Amino acid sequence: MVITRIQSFFIPRVPVSVEKTAGRDVNTPKPLVLAPSLHENRNGLVHPYPLDTLDTCTSIGQIKNPTHFCNLTKNKSSLVYSKSSTPTPNSPPKTAHNNSIDIGEHDAGTPLNIGSSCPAELLGAEPYSGLTNELKYFKCYFNSHLYVILINARSVLNKLPMLRALTVIYKPPVIVITESWCHSDILDDEISLDNYTHFRCDREGGKGGGCLMYFLNELTVSQLESSTLNMPETLWVNVHLNNVTALIGCSYRAPGTFSNYETQLINTLEQLTDLQYDHKILCGDFNLPEINWDIPTGPTKFDKFLDTLDILGWKQTVTTPTRGNNVLDLIFCHNISPLSTLVGSEFPGSDHKTVMCALPIPLSSNASHTSTSQQVIYRNYSKANWALVESMLRSSKWDEYFTTDDLSRALTIFYHNSNICLDAVIPLQTLKVSPHRKSFIKPKDRKKLKKLSTSYFKHHDFGTLGLILKTLSSITQAQDFRMRKEERIAVASPARAYALTEILRKRMNRKNHSISLLIDKGRLCTNSADICELFNKTFAGNYLKPSVQLLDIHPITKMAPTPLTPNQISTVQFTYADINQTIRTLKSSKGFGTDGISSYFYKYGGPDIPLLLLKIFTMSLETQTYPDIWKTTFIMPKHKSGSKTEVSNYRPINITPIASRIMERLVKNNLIKHMLSCNIISPNQHGFLKSRSCLTCHLDFFNFVTSSRDRRQLVLVIYFDISKAFDRVDHLLLTNKLNSLGIRDPLLGWLKSFLNNRSQIVKLGSATSKPSPITSGVVQGSVIGPLLFTLYINDICACFTHGKPFIFADDLKVAYTFQRDDLGNFENVVQKELDKMAAWSSLWNLQFNLNKCGWICFGAPSIDLKLTLQSANLTRLRNVVDLGLRYSSDLTFSEQVASQTRKSRMLLGCILRNFHDNEAKLILYKTCVRPLLEYCPFIISSTRTRDKLRMESIQRYFTSKLLGYDCKEDYISRCMILKLDPLWTRRLIINLIFFFKVLHKISFSGNRDIQFAQEGSYDLRNQTSTVTTHSFKSTLRENFFTVMYSKIWNSLPLDIRTCSSVTSFKRSLYRLLHSTDYINKLFTPRTNQALIYYST
């Protein structure tokens, strides 16, 4: 009988390193590595797992004829085998102090059932050791406890097969990964693991780095985003388990950055210590090889950091080298002592060893991901029989509805009959929505994997690992096949652009964004109902107090409003045709307001619905009553920016009933006609009005700036931000202003009813808050609200005599021109107008967000101005983000080009990696990527040539990737093959169309630089329909839209300049610009500018 050595997966004293032996042949017997029966942690605590209770988990092979036993005796250098006698029934039992363990006898003639098919990619370089044994040990020991696996991956994308295999077999509760090397154009679906929820933190502004954390779906987890825990490349996740709250963090520090990182780390540890969690764990690769964590001590520069750990009570539990001879991957714990910490083998493809840490937090035996699912009540409109709905609606009892004069009674009958029809044809259904990502593994494959995993643990056969990998590979191939099929179906559909965009949206769908945790004054809020109440309280705090609106405390409400126009509007004539047309423009959506009726019902419920609504709308206006059932709105919190755990970073969006939105749109259209016909709305206002947009605002503003700079004037621009602008509109002051604009009863009374006695309910999934009154504001999310706000601030322009204001909704900027030698007097003039602004805001109960107000000067980067607003100094801005456009004082717009190309490159990368069909990629590029490159094209046309080429490089790259690198065609030829226009050609076309619209007053513009030339007493040949050209002194002005495109317009053929409609102009322009002989003429005298883009 020969005793064969067997590699065990036991670990020695905690912490310990199970290392590979360099240069050893895989067939060479290796010494057994085992642990004492009691495991001690750094605090001397002993966990209750005697070694001999795990004999059933120790053998890798099949042990036969166990008539002899082997004792393992510990020597100074290693653990070796020694022969022992057969035990007798009277042999003393093993104690906790024994240094040996019986593993049984093996027949030399029978090979061990280890399995030569075990893949080296999964187990590491040595098939008989590595992560498999170590993970198996942790699963056997700590299957009922929470344990964390820390991996330095050095790119997680190419290691997903190993990660997926390990998670299928062992299901570790938490996987923490540093150096994920993910970036923003890598989709969450690309790095997802089945049955796991993951969170990520990618490195900004560079390659490499990054953190990634996976949690079993059985765990209740949520990401913590706090402005106080703002270390770079750091991720925090809350874990709630069995009434225990733990905060687990992951951080990566690049080598050589400790001097800057130390202060942030110390501040973070201090902040973490004060947070109300039961336990806190921080894992990661900190690159601190100079510290000896056994003591711990290190060079003098680490004294402050080490002292902070001691003072705050943080313990670092890893002392065995994790990379070479250095301890780089660390685990810091606060208020918790790990049961065990193991430094295992190197993760395949990485030079860092894997660290596993078991925590004394029991896993719930009955935990299930379904326990966290939410019930959603909905109607399946896709299978609705709308002909039946129409028939049932017509046969309902409507006699009392058409005869009653009571609005409330009419609404009750309308909703009663409507709901009866919907319930009969499209009954309400309940759907359980899990917050976790949908599994990509089908039930049949999941059952097979479970069977293989069970076989592996039962028979200890490593050959099953190869079968698991093979099964996972076939699952991935099947997933790719399904994706290809989905793309082919979408490409073949009539609305293929929409279908492919929906697929892209689905594939780009990041982890569930449901709000599961908020931090309010240091208190964690995790209950859905409590979160709703917290949002409700915060949003209600934005409104003015009712006492502010008393008539006797505000000067404006004491007097009759001063009429601003003799024209009046008192009513709106509702017609069947107008209501029907408005319904047709509704978007098909399953969403609904507090009345429970979605837009599907109004769009597809039949021709009787406009008639029924006509009765309600007419009664509502005549009685000056906005229905009470419409006054309660659902509030959906929408994240603005910053941490998602801070309630102040959300704004409320009102979900109003669809019927109310239809009526509001009809009222709004009539109000706008009245205001524009009376020239009441300021020409400086570009928001929420037909023919006005961000582009028209940018055009007027930059035309003013460039023309002023061309006259060698300095330009000062002051940017204002009104705090909670839409929420703090005073209802009485607004009513007073509407009266002064010629709005009379019953329309004025209806608008008063629309504003007053409203209430809100915050809704998150199936959870809701209590109703809360809305005491001010114009209802964000309503149709008529933006117009009411526009009218409320319409007279703000009267504050400026010397400055020229530009307004888009509540975004206001004012431009001043001055000469450098008149700086002193100019500063006084500006300050007086700022004082007028402060007085105006006080009068109308609006406050400025002074942190977002500031100024910039074009032409004098070193000038220093002392300007104040509401007694606060205005800061000088170096860069500005204005209505989606980024620029600085040099007006090169390089920041905007960099931003547009970056966003486009990220989205393009997502499309190229996640779609297989070339036609689908081409459609998505034209639908989703190219529009990002074409925002504000007249600004891009004025940029430097290198920036234009930078924009063009996105399409160059796309065409080369789509046709393959084997394609030897140049860029223009590739565009012709794919039927794409070069971006510079498209900008030329888009800008000329915009020029046509401004010239023909289709698009609004407040400047007069774009207009037809004054014709003389006679016409010269080809001079009809030309525009006025402008002289210039600077390159900045020469390249600007109004100057450049005036020349281009005049060079167009006469038949194009005289087109009568946008459609005919666009058609003729396309035909012309696809004639290459004409390109150079458009750029005269710079004939080489167009040719630059023909390079490959």
C-alpha angles and dihedrals in degrees: 000000000000123000111223121205115241125198109235127202096218117126128220129225114336122291102030139157121230098198134183119246109239116232096005115140112243091236094053112107111247129210117261116254116205142161132236115258093254120051118213125200127206092276093053094252116147123216117218101244111115110200097232092062089072100056090119090060099046105074119082094185132053108269114215133190097005096202096127131045134205126220120210111216122197116233128183095262105031147340115273138175125259127186117247136184125258111277119246128218088255094054111128115254119254114268132206090262098056115120093202139065133195113238098169137240130297128202111238091217094058117071120230112258094235095127123234090217092073104125116243090213089066101040102035129242093320113058094202096056141025135081096342095066093040094050090045089054092051092047091052095045103035106023090126094047135069111259132177128217114204116201131178097208105178090212117359097203095076092044098054094103090059092044092049093049093049093047092049091052104035106018096208108201096227131023117187117192129189126191090030089161090211122150135191096270091059107094123227089238090061092062100032123126122209114259091009134107114213138197127195142194114192126199112260121223099007149041129274128021121074135133131244131184130191124197129185112252089238088071122083103231139161134175118255114216112181130165089220093058095056105142113146117258092010129134129193127196130183118223120196114191130158093340089310120121118203131176115211119189135188124201137174124198119192115227117269097024101096096112091064095032097051096070092048092047093049092048090048093051089050092050092046092052091060096048116105100245127129092223136011126198127181117191132177151099105294098169095224103143094154094068118090102215094191091075094006109238138133145157119320093261089068096051095097092049094048092045089052091054091053095045095048095042100245118153126199110212105188115088103152119090114266099186120029106312094332131098102222106144109071140181118206117195132192123194092353135085115206119235090222141351121201129187103203138175128316114278110246109271095013132092092215123090121235118253121207123191125185116206127204092243112117118224115233111253093213098040113136134173089230090067090071095047120114128223115236121192113212146148121242098230093171090075097040122134098219093179088061091047090052092049094048092046092053093048093050121108109270102155095104091041094062095040102046123096092197111101094200091052092049091051091048091054092045095053093040094055093040093052092047090056093045094046091051096048104023106023121195115266132195120228126187109221117198117211088221129090116269112260117252091204115089119228092251092054092043090055091050092050091049090052092050092047091051090049091052094053094042099048100022089229112159090193089079089066089068090051090051091052090047091051092049090050092052089049090054091049091050090050090052090050092052090049092051091049091049090052093049091052091049093049090051094050121099093240094044097152091056093043093051092045089054090051090049091049090050094048092045092049105127124208118307109294095201111139104246101157138032132176115220116183092331093312119120115229115194105149112100094223091049091049090053091050091048091052091046092052092047096047092045088053089063092066125089116257114256091240090066090065097058112129096231099058103056123067096215095057092053094068137049112266117259108245112240094190135021090221117094139194120199108160146021122227108223116202134184091240094052093048092047092050092049091050090052090057093055117113115242104248136157090214119108141182130234091297091064096230119125129206090257090074094053095043099045104021094096141260094297095072096075088052092051091048091048089063092051096045094048093049092046094054096041092051092042088232127136105204115259092223088064095048095076110076135184115242119215113193110227120199114236106181141307127043116001091212094064113084092208089069093068131080126203122250116193118221103206127187115275093234089055091051091053092053093043091054092053091049092046094052091053093046093051091051090053095047095047094045090054093044089235099138113079115251086226091067113091102167129105095355131117114259091015126098146142088286094057090048091051091046094054094043099049092040087058093046097046094045090049093049089048087059087053093249123143115238123213117192122191118198120207129196120193112213115236087345100174094042098050101054107130109233096212093046090048092050090050091051093047089053090053089053092061100263110143139176136321089030093041091049090050090052090050089052089047091057102039132077095011124153136194136213120198110223126194113172107306094339121095138180129229116274114272126194121251105219100174143007136070099266111261109232095032122116100234097036097085091051091050090052091049090054091046094059096032094110094053089098089068088074091071123072100155100026127070113227126213116193135187109178103301096344107103131179127172123203125206129186123209145152122250093238091057095054098121096053092040093055090054091050092052093046091054091054091048088054088053089053091052090051091048093051091049092049093052097039095246123133130202123234095232093191089065097042120093147127140248130195124214114208099017111061093171099049116121121208128181104214127162134193120193088349092304124114116246113231125228114247122217096186130022134203104201121174092331094315123112121205144144136209093281091063093217091126091215088140090058093048091050091049095048094046092047094052091045093048092051094049092044090052090053092052095046093049099041102040127065106185113085094211090053090051091050093050092047091049091054093042103041112012104039095053089059089059092048102056110129093355096181088064093050089051089061095052127101120283093248090056091050089050088049089057091046091052090072092062092040089056093046095051092048092049093046095049094037131245089272089071107102096191120119123244097269091048091050089052090051092050091051093039091240126142116224111258093245090056091050091049089052091052095044092048093049090050090050089048089052091052094049092046092051093042093247089122117040122243128172095204125082099212092103108063140116117277117254107259119223129223090285135030124238119216112280093001096108116114095010120146133229113273122213132219119232139192102192136054089234091063095038092058096045121111101250094051100037097044094044087065093043090050093052090051092057118104116266095247090059096046091052096052111134100209139037091242095055092043091052093048094049092045093053091053091050099047093050087066103090092201090069098051097084093051090060091059099044123175090019095059094160096058095081093044091061090075094058093075116108 
